[in-house]
Amino acid sequence: MTETKRILLRYRDVNADFTDIEEYGAHDGWVGLKKALSMTPAQVIDEVKASGLRGRGGAGFPTGVKWSFIPVNEPVKYLVLNADESETGTFKDRLIMEKNPYQFLEGCLIAAYAIGAKTAYIYLRGEYLEVANLLDACIEEMRKRNLVGKDILGSGYDIEIYTHLGAGAYICGEETALLNSLEGKLGQPRVRPPFPANKGGGLYSEPTVVNNVETIANVPWILQHGGAAYKAIGTEQSAGTKLYCVSGHVKRPGVYELPFSATFGDLLNEICGGPLDEAHPFKALLPSGGSGPIVHLNDEVMNTPMSYEHTAKLGTIIGSASLIVMDDRTDITWVASKVTKFFKHESCGKCTPCREGTYWLDKVLDRIMAGEGTEKDVVLIENVAKNMAGITLCALGEFAANPIIHTIKHFPEDFKKHVSGKKAVSKPLPMAGD
């Protein structure tokens, strides 16, 4: 199988430098924007709804529906672009902004016009300083051509776009924590309702849409070719193409654009070249970085399309599609420990289940990994994780529970290697803060 229907990485097909505004314009750049400006905002939203485009940040919420939640009659509205990209194993948004920045920025203009926002903020993770500088330079080039500022392209529509660097916190990928950070507050999730689309819930308490970079970069193509053409790509519930980030034990890691109908086998075997070492077959897969439930990389998974609905049937999620591949040399208990340490470090501490739960999971896993754990400790961490799931303020607590629950479920033999033969007596653990 080969990469087909490239929308986000189409510069590869035409062998052009899309960081050059003239080259971008020569390859259908701004066609979608011009079409959008000839339509009403409601018509633009309807076109995006018809496309079936879903959010590419991980949740997969229908984009056009999200835009339609913004009250039409509110005078001040904002568009915020989530370029925080802190999920483990994810590097797709950076690629878009580095290699195809004008398509992303064109999508920003279309989205802002559709919801009636006159200001858009691009929130980048702190490590993306060079990307922010590139986007700032692109925005200035657009300003020279009347694509940003007052009365863009003579349409009567005014729009400003600004970049903003965060401070490197994973939690700011959660949209309300991002909004707090953008306002200069502590990056912690807000209690909802009110939701960001409602008065009082968004940026500076105004109605706000928060969209992922990859999501928005699809919008110009949709406006140019029509929602029906986009809907025809992929699967019934997962329209269009997706950027899949592949790392780990494969011969050719990288970022690949494929329709949602492509299978894990298409990507990992045909495109990525199979296992890194042929003597060591695939064992496990994290299909959405550390946040998604781990699965056995068996024939059933290999034959499954990498779509929202099909991965759900496997008991996992495609999320942001950051595939971390592991071969049979990998100790899955070690994987659970590493991912748990990450979420413990990144927990904002605002809600008790996540703050205390990640602490205890990490401490007990350290004991297990040191060879001092018992079978009771395995039962203990599973119980702690299950009591975190579904009751935390944001999804981070759920993400932290997943590695424990699903590694124990699917790879119990890896845990047994660390606790076999141990007495069923556990050492006391230090209390938080000791």
C-alpha positions as MATLAB code, in Angstrom:
seq = 'MTETKRILLRYRDVNADFTDIEEYGAHDGWVGLKKALSMTPAQVIDEVKASGLRGRGGAGFPTGVKWSFIPVNEPVKYLVLNADESETGTFKDRLIMEKNPYQFLEGCLIAAYAIGAKTAYIYLRGEYLEVANLLDACIEEMRKRNLVGKDILGSGYDIEIYTHLGAGAYICGEETALLNSLEGKLGQPRVRPPFPANKGGGLYSEPTVVNNVETIANVPWILQHGGAAYKAIGTEQSAGTKLYCVSGHVKRPGVYELPFSATFGDLLNEICGGPLDEAHPFKALLPSGGSGPIVHLNDEVMNTPMSYEHTAKLGTIIGSASLIVMDDRTDITWVASKVTKFFKHESCGKCTPCREGTYWLDKVLDRIMAGEGTEKDVVLIENVAKNMAGITLCALGEFAANPIIHTIKHFPEDFKKHVSGKKAVSKPLPMAGD';
ca = [
       0.000    0.000    0.000;
       1.193    3.536   -0.746;
       0.238    6.865    0.777;
      -2.806    8.215   -1.073;
      -5.044   11.286   -1.006;
      -2.474   13.440    0.738;
      -4.100   16.609    1.996;
      -1.845   17.789    4.790;
       1.458   16.609    3.341;
       0.566   17.373   -0.277;
       3.750   19.409   -0.682;
       5.488   16.036   -0.965;
       3.446   15.168   -4.053;
       4.172   18.429   -5.878;
       7.745   18.658   -4.542;
       7.257   22.287   -3.527;
       8.419   24.472   -0.658;
       5.172   25.402    1.083;
       7.015   27.650    3.535;
       7.304   30.049    0.573;
       4.077   32.014    0.250;
       4.435   32.322   -3.518;
       4.889   28.570   -3.995;
       1.982   27.856   -1.694;
      -0.214   30.253   -3.654;
       0.840   28.612   -6.929;
      -0.455   25.238   -5.692;
      -4.081   26.061   -4.820;
      -3.169   28.205   -1.840;
      -5.960   30.541   -0.621;
      -8.561   28.926   -2.934;
     -10.470   27.588    0.072;
     -10.311   30.949    1.835;
     -11.603   32.862   -1.166;
     -14.477   30.429   -1.523;
     -15.285   30.694    2.191;
     -15.366   34.510    2.027;
     -17.923   34.260   -0.794;
     -20.195   32.214    1.505;
     -21.995   33.071    4.721;
     -20.412   31.854    7.970;
     -23.340   29.439    8.420;
     -22.706   27.957    4.980;
     -19.045   27.414    5.833;
     -20.015   25.604    9.037;
     -22.498   23.440    7.118;
     -19.790   22.483    4.608;
     -17.459   21.407    7.404;
     -20.287   19.472    9.038;
     -20.966   17.706    5.742;
     -17.299   16.704    5.483;
     -17.445   14.625    8.664;
     -14.186   16.213    9.876;
     -13.480   15.235   13.475;
     -11.024   16.798   15.893;
      -7.499   15.484   15.470;
      -6.261   16.408   18.937;
      -7.432   13.079   20.355;
     -11.106   13.364   21.295;
     -12.454   13.155   17.737;
     -15.394   15.523   18.282;
     -17.136   16.663   15.037;
     -15.533   19.983   14.066;
     -18.499   21.617   12.346;
     -20.746   20.777   15.295;
     -18.219   22.353   17.666;
     -18.209   25.541   15.600;
     -22.010   25.641   15.590;
     -22.085   25.851   19.408;
     -20.746   29.431   19.272;
     -23.588   31.943   19.824;
     -24.103   33.991   16.661;
     -25.158   37.194   18.412;
     -22.240   37.507   20.858;
     -20.084   40.487   19.752;
     -16.717   39.073   20.915;
     -15.563   35.556   20.047;
     -12.171   33.884   19.870;
     -10.484   31.099   17.959;
      -7.675   29.294   19.780;
      -5.405   26.810   18.047;
      -3.983   24.055   20.212;
      -0.360   23.551   19.127;
       0.798   22.354   22.544;
       1.402   18.802   21.216;
       2.687   17.218   24.417;
       1.372   13.676   23.990;
       4.108   11.066   24.149;
       5.131    9.939   20.673;
       3.319   12.756   18.857;
       5.109   15.045   16.380;
       2.570   15.620   13.592;
       1.498   19.195   14.371;
       5.102   20.346   14.396;
       5.564   18.832   10.926;
       2.510   20.684    9.577;
       3.641   24.016   11.010;
       7.230   23.566    9.830;
       6.483   22.279    6.325;
       2.976   23.494    5.466;
       2.409   26.590    7.641;
       0.286   28.568    5.179;
      -2.297   25.810    4.798;
      -2.630   25.757    8.570;
      -2.918   29.545    8.709;
      -5.438   29.556    5.854;
      -7.495   27.106    7.880;
      -7.268   29.489   10.852;
      -8.720   32.308    8.735;
     -11.589   30.138    7.475;
     -12.435   28.847   10.960;
     -12.337   32.327   12.483;
     -14.606   33.659    9.731;
     -17.046   30.786   10.251;
     -17.494   31.459   13.968;
     -17.271   35.250   13.700;
     -13.985   35.650   15.585;
     -11.746   38.596   14.815;
      -8.812   37.324   16.855;
      -7.074   33.959   16.739;
      -4.343   32.739   19.092;
      -1.961   29.880   18.310;
      -0.851   28.330   21.604;
       2.447   26.485   21.095;
       4.365   24.339   23.539;
       7.376   26.183   24.953;
       9.849   23.980   23.088;
       8.470   25.160   19.729;
      10.206   28.547   19.734;
      11.566   28.099   16.205;
       8.116   27.107   14.962;
       6.620   30.218   16.583;
       9.224   32.365   14.846;
       8.401   30.742   11.507;
       4.658   31.303   11.974;
       5.239   34.934   12.959;
       7.230   35.442    9.758;
       4.464   33.770    7.715;
       1.801   35.971    9.298;
       3.784   39.064    8.336;
       4.038   37.824    4.750;
       0.270   37.332    4.761;
      -0.218   40.853    6.114;
       1.691   42.274    3.133;
      -0.822   40.549    0.849;
      -3.921   41.681    2.759;
      -4.553   38.163    4.090;
      -4.352   39.285    7.728;
      -5.545   42.534    9.270;
      -8.330   44.857    8.169;
     -10.721   44.004    5.347;
      -8.839   40.895    4.160;
      -9.029   40.394    0.386;
     -11.581   43.219    0.243;
     -14.172   41.080    2.014;
     -14.959   43.482    4.853;
     -13.763   40.857    7.349;
     -11.059   41.803    9.907;
      -8.824   39.176   11.530;
      -5.596   39.136   13.567;
      -3.533   36.029   14.362;
      -1.043   35.853   17.243;
       1.342   33.147   18.470;
       1.777   32.426   22.171;
       4.342   30.111   23.790;
       3.395   28.019   26.780;
       5.806   26.819   29.448;
       6.016   23.133   28.584;
       3.156   21.649   30.653;
       1.352   18.558   29.315;
      -1.830   19.589   31.101;
      -2.105   22.676   28.882;
      -3.097   20.390   26.028;
      -6.457   20.184   27.831;
      -8.450   23.030   26.355;
      -9.564   24.811   29.529;
      -6.091   24.563   31.098;
      -4.766   26.003   27.833;
      -7.188   28.924   28.110;
      -6.097   29.595   31.694;
      -2.458   29.577   30.606;
      -3.209   31.875   27.685;
      -4.787   34.332   30.136;
      -1.639   34.254   32.274;
      -3.137   32.060   34.978;
      -2.012   28.712   36.369;
      -2.421   26.042   33.706;
      -5.081   23.934   35.392;
      -8.404   22.646   34.011;
     -11.562   24.589   34.727;
     -14.729   23.178   36.202;
     -17.409   22.931   33.501;
     -20.066   24.207   32.808;
     -19.770   26.858   31.492;
     -18.069   25.325   28.465;
     -15.620   27.270   26.277;
     -18.269   27.826   23.582;
     -20.504   29.603   26.096;
     -20.327   33.094   27.546;
     -18.246   32.873   30.710;
     -16.458   29.679   29.715;
     -14.031   30.669   26.974;
     -11.004   32.900   26.635;
     -11.489   36.050   28.728;
     -14.979   34.676   29.461;
     -16.020   35.035   25.816;
     -17.299   32.224   23.533;
     -14.282   30.351   22.166;
     -13.505   27.474   19.827;
     -10.344   25.477   20.562;
      -9.124   23.344   17.655;
      -6.036   21.231   17.044;
      -3.495   22.183   14.351;
      -4.113   19.082   12.233;
      -7.872   19.609   12.381;
      -7.651   23.160   11.071;
      -5.119   22.296    8.351;
      -7.777   20.092    6.694;
     -10.268   22.953    6.352;
      -8.879   24.701    3.210;
      -9.047   21.433    1.247;
     -12.630   20.857    2.408;
     -13.737   24.326    1.278;
     -11.982   23.957   -2.064;
     -13.197   20.445   -2.932;
     -16.407   20.256   -0.907;
     -17.497   18.361    2.165;
     -18.774   15.412    0.134;
     -15.350   14.837   -1.464;
     -13.718   14.770    1.965;
     -16.419   12.501    3.376;
     -15.743   10.019    0.564;
     -12.226    9.391    1.951;
     -11.739    7.100    4.947;
     -14.513    5.189    6.707;
     -18.144    5.702    7.653;
     -17.435    7.450   10.960;
     -13.867    8.602   10.314;
     -13.724   10.811    7.254;
     -10.605   12.008    5.486;
      -6.961   11.263    6.115;
      -4.934   11.119    9.309;
      -1.324   11.803   10.178;
       0.105    8.764   11.959;
       3.267    9.236   14.038;
       5.218    5.997   14.316;
       8.113    5.401   16.714;
       9.666    2.415   18.422;
      10.716   -0.951   17.038;
      10.038   -0.452   13.312;
      12.483   -0.068   10.433;
      11.115    3.241    9.143;
       9.625    5.445   11.895;
       8.155    8.786   10.899;
       4.951   10.663   10.073;
       2.688    9.173    7.395;
      -0.594   10.419    5.954;
      -3.137    7.708    5.209;
      -6.918    7.432    4.884;
      -8.639    6.150    8.022;
      -9.489    2.977    6.091;
      -5.818    1.886    6.130;
      -5.010   -0.880    8.605;
      -2.294   -1.090   11.228;
      -0.684   -3.772    9.074;
      -0.672   -1.475    6.041;
       1.234    1.109    8.030;
       3.542   -0.967   10.223;
       4.442   -3.747    7.802;
       4.196   -2.264    4.316;
       5.116    1.378    4.910;
       7.271    1.184    8.035;
       9.025   -2.005    6.903;
       8.026   -4.317    9.728;
       9.910   -5.083   12.964;
      13.231   -3.371   13.547;
      14.833   -6.789   14.092;
      13.237   -9.680   12.204;
      14.307  -12.052   14.978;
      12.065  -10.147   17.378;
       8.413   -9.881   16.265;
       5.991   -7.172   17.332;
       4.565   -7.615   20.820;
       2.553   -4.566   21.834;
       1.274   -1.227   20.605;
       0.342    2.044   22.247;
      -1.870    3.446   19.464;
      -2.268    6.890   21.027;
       0.908    7.462   22.980;
       0.820    6.909   26.710;
      -2.814    7.983   27.032;
      -4.440    5.163   25.048;
      -4.938    1.573   26.256;
      -2.153   -0.792   25.177;
      -2.993   -3.746   22.895;
      -1.335   -6.948   21.725;
       0.073   -6.376   18.250;
      -1.499   -9.546   16.870;
      -3.181  -10.436   13.558;
      -6.538   -9.036   14.680;
      -4.991   -5.637   15.377;
      -2.900   -5.703   12.205;
      -6.041   -6.241   10.112;
      -7.991   -3.454   11.837;
      -8.496   -0.052   10.152;
      -6.920    2.801   12.092;
     -10.215    4.655   12.539;
     -12.081    5.938   15.568;
     -14.788    3.296   15.384;
     -12.602    0.295   14.569;
     -10.005    0.947   17.278;
     -12.842    1.337   19.793;
     -13.837   -2.268   19.002;
     -10.329   -3.318   20.054;
     -10.856   -1.655   23.431;
      -8.498    1.217   22.712;
      -8.445    4.592   20.933;
      -6.625    6.065   17.947;
      -6.586    9.480   19.655;
      -3.811   11.626   18.242;
      -2.426    8.553   16.408;
       0.991    8.462   18.056;
       1.856    4.805   17.541;
       4.570    3.496   19.873;
       5.575    0.021   18.696;
       7.249   -2.566   20.941;
       8.802   -5.923   20.057;
       9.056   -9.076   22.172;
      12.110   -7.795   24.060;
      10.000   -5.142   25.797;
       9.062   -5.550   29.450;
       5.495   -4.230   29.610;
       5.729   -3.690   33.361;
       8.604   -1.292   32.658;
       6.400    0.448   30.060;
       3.635    0.892   32.637;
       6.153    2.311   35.093;
       7.612    4.793   32.594;
       4.213    6.053   31.457;
       2.999    6.352   35.047;
       6.036    8.451   35.969;
       5.247   10.749   33.064;
       1.651   11.316   34.173;
       2.656   11.718   37.827;
       5.102   14.429   36.768;
       2.546   16.152   34.530;
      -0.437   16.000   36.890;
      -1.404   19.565   37.790;
      -2.471   18.496   41.285;
      -5.828   20.264   41.211;
      -8.001   17.199   41.823;
      -7.334   14.619   44.522;
      -7.875   11.364   42.553;
      -5.214   12.282   40.002;
      -2.775   13.959   42.399;
      -2.800   11.162   44.971;
      -3.520    8.313   42.551;
      -0.553    8.958   40.282;
       1.718    9.305   43.340;
       0.732    5.924   44.760;
       0.789    4.172   41.404;
       4.330    5.378   40.837;
       5.532    4.365   44.295;
       4.075    0.860   44.166;
       5.365    0.322   40.622;
       8.836    1.371   41.787;
       8.612   -1.336   44.440;
       7.497   -3.917   41.889;
      10.248   -2.947   39.442;
      12.834   -3.195   42.249;
      11.811   -6.825   42.803;
      10.332   -6.051   46.218;
       6.679   -6.229   45.209;
       4.060   -8.903   45.720;
       1.022  -10.159   43.859;
      -1.015   -8.074   46.292;
       0.794   -4.995   44.991;
      -0.366   -5.774   41.453;
      -3.937   -6.041   42.738;
      -3.430   -2.794   44.666;
      -2.314   -0.696   41.679;
      -5.124   -2.092   39.541;
      -7.621   -1.122   42.246;
      -6.136    2.384   42.574;
      -6.259    2.872   38.794;
      -9.854    1.714   38.522;
     -10.845    4.119   41.292;
      -9.243    6.995   39.369;
     -10.963    6.250   36.061;
     -13.914    8.497   35.271;
     -13.804   10.697   38.374;
     -10.957   13.136   37.707;
     -11.416   16.784   36.731;
      -9.934   16.226   33.277;
      -8.811   13.305   31.135;
      -5.256   13.165   32.503;
      -6.331   10.986   35.400;
      -8.047    8.635   32.971;
      -4.872    8.545   30.865;
      -2.815    7.677   33.946;
      -5.152    4.821   34.844;
      -5.069    3.279   31.360;
      -1.466    2.006   31.402;
      -2.062    0.152   34.665;
      -5.469   -1.345   33.917;
      -4.639   -2.500   30.402;
      -1.063   -3.686   30.914;
      -2.231   -5.900   33.777;
      -5.180   -7.104   31.684;
      -3.229   -7.927   28.525;
       0.252   -8.726   29.828;
      -0.141  -10.335   33.283;
       2.871  -12.574   32.624;
       5.166   -9.540   32.528;
       4.048   -8.532   36.012;
       4.469  -12.077   37.321;
       8.161  -11.952   36.389;
       8.641   -9.161   38.920;
       6.603  -10.559   41.811;
       6.903  -14.349   41.563;
       8.188  -16.040   44.688;
       7.776  -12.979   46.856;
       6.169  -13.096   50.265;
       2.757  -11.483   50.466;
       4.027   -8.784   52.816;
       4.426   -5.240   51.532;
       6.818   -2.659   52.932;
       5.155    0.551   54.047;
       5.421    3.365   51.518;
       6.379    6.946   52.358;
       3.472    9.331   52.530;
       3.128   12.107   49.952;
       5.458   14.909   50.900;
       7.849   12.730   52.948;
];
